[in-house]
Amino acid sequence: MSRTTAELTPAAGAFLTRPATAAFTTLRPDGTPHITPVRFTYDPAAGLARVTTRAGARKARNVAAGGPAAPVALCQADGFRWVTLEGRAVVTDDPERLAEAVRRYTARYRMPPPFPPDLVVVEITVARVLSLNL
């Protein structure tokens, strides 16, 4: 079932606060998909999902190469229950935005993310929420 961010069910919202991982799909410069497991946070009020990573990681490079609004998707699944967040992403090392991502990550996973010297945040403006059994 497809839902907009405004239609996120309470069950789906609760599902996205569990300390779980998701499959993060970005597009390589040649257009092929790159899928990797990540930890992330979702702020439904702002319509933003955030993934912290290294600037040199393939996912960050794919988003950066995709221009100012690279298409991406995050899918968190547990058996036959899942939520996919689709949208456009940007990579930033802005200290305030990075601090907010780290704060939210720490709250969700009850520990801070790794802090490599080239830490960045991929911010995803969520345009569509897809879910099943939530």
Beta strands, then each sheet from edge to edge (+ up, - down):
strand 1: 2-3
strand 2: 22-27
strand 3: 33-38
strand 4: 41-43
strand 5: 48-54
strand 6: 70-78
strand 7: 81-92
strand 8: 119-132
sheet 1: 1+ 8- 5+ 4-
sheet 2: 1+ 8- 7+ 6- 2+ 3-
end
